[in-house]
Amino acid sequence: MKAWRALSQALFRASFDVVALAAVAAENDSDHSKRGKESLFADLVIECRPKGKRRRSWDMTVQGVTNSPERKNLEAIGLALAECVNRGEGDIEALFDNHVRRLQVNRVLVGQGGH
């Protein structure tokens, strides 16, 4: 969670808004080096735009298929990140937990607290 918090703060300080998110396939799930390990096989793509560039900060789209717990977790953390960046406030972990509940999924490989 520490890295997500740092990313949200950096994007806010750089005067960006998050305008779109997408969970996309990232890794070959049959890769030998991934077997038996807790690995994510999707990435979160975060599209940003400089603040004030003809788009309302709350007008955001979520793309991609989020039909697995892993991808729903990425959507939840992406939405929490967007709220923190676009509003300039908020507890990213609490927002993440709210989105996890709304999406009706358990946490998957997104640590709590400073992890």
C-alpha positions in Angstrom: 0.0 0.0 0.0 3.0 2.3 0.6 3.9 2.3 -3.1 0.3 3.1 -4.1 0.2 6.0 -1.6 3.5 7.3 -2.9 2.2 7.1 -6.5 -1.0 9.0 -5.7 1.0 11.7 -4.0 3.4 12.0 -6.8 0.7 12.3 -9.5 -1.1 14.9 -7.3 2.0 17.0 -6.8 2.7 16.8 -10.6 -0.8 18.3 -11.2 -2.3 15.3 -13.0 -5.8 13.9 -13.0 -6.4 10.2 -13.5 -8.9 10.0 -16.5 -8.9 6.3 -17.3 -8.0 2.9 -15.9 -7.6 -0.5 -17.5 -6.7 -3.9 -16.1 -4.8 -5.7 -18.9 -3.0 -9.1 -19.3 0.6 -8.7 -18.4 2.3 -12.0 -17.9 2.2 -15.5 -19.3 0.3 -17.4 -16.6 1.9 -20.7 -17.6 5.5 -19.3 -17.2 7.6 -21.8 -15.3 9.1 -19.0 -13.1 5.5 -18.1 -11.9 4.4 -21.5 -10.8 3.7 -21.9 -7.1 4.2 -18.2 -6.4 1.8 -15.4 -5.6 2.1 -13.4 -8.8 -0.2 -11.0 -10.6 -0.9 -11.8 -14.2 -2.4 -8.4 -15.0 -1.3 -4.8 -14.9 -3.1 -1.6 -14.2 -2.8 1.0 -16.9 -3.4 4.5 -15.6 -4.1 7.2 -18.1 -3.4 10.7 -16.7 -3.9 14.2 -18.1 -2.7 17.6 -16.7 -5.3 19.1 -14.4 -7.7 21.5 -16.1 -7.4 20.1 -19.6 -11.1 20.2 -20.6 -12.2 17.2 -18.5 -13.9 17.2 -15.1 -11.7 15.4 -12.6 -14.5 13.0 -11.6 -15.3 12.1 -15.2 -13.3 8.9 -15.4 -13.6 5.7 -17.4 -12.7 2.1 -16.5 -11.8 -0.1 -19.4 -10.9 -3.8 -19.8 -12.4 -7.0 -18.4 -12.5 -7.2 -14.6 -13.9 -10.7 -14.3 -11.3 -12.1 -11.9 -10.6 -11.2 -8.2 -7.1 -10.1 -9.3 -8.5 -7.7 -11.9 -11.2 -6.5 -9.6 -8.5 -5.7 -7.0 -6.6 -3.7 -9.7 -9.8 -1.8 -10.5 -10.4 -1.1 -6.8 -6.9 0.2 -6.2 -7.0 2.2 -9.4 -10.3 3.8 -8.4 -8.9 4.6 -4.9 -5.8 6.1 -6.5 -7.9 8.2 -8.9 -10.0 9.6 -6.0 -6.8 10.5 -4.0 -5.2 12.1 -7.0 -8.2 13.9 -8.5 -9.5 15.2 -5.2 -6.1 15.8 -3.6 -7.3 14.1 -0.4 -8.4 10.8 1.1 -7.0 7.7 2.7 -6.1 5.4 -0.2 -6.3 2.3 1.9 -9.8 3.1 3.2 -10.9 4.0 -0.3 -9.5 0.8 -1.6 -11.4 -1.2 1.1 -14.6 0.6 0.1 -14.2 -0.3 -3.6 -13.3 -3.9 -2.7 -16.5 -4.2 -0.8 -18.5 -2.5 -3.6 -17.0 -4.9 -6.1 -17.8 -7.8 -3.8 -14.3 -9.3 -3.9 -11.6 -10.1 -1.3 -8.2 -8.5 -1.2 -5.7 -10.3 -3.5 -2.0 -9.6 -3.1 -2.5 -5.9 -2.1 -0.9 -5.6 1.3 -2.4 -3.7 4.2 -0.8 -0.8 6.0 2.8 0.0 5.0 3.3 -3.2 3.0 
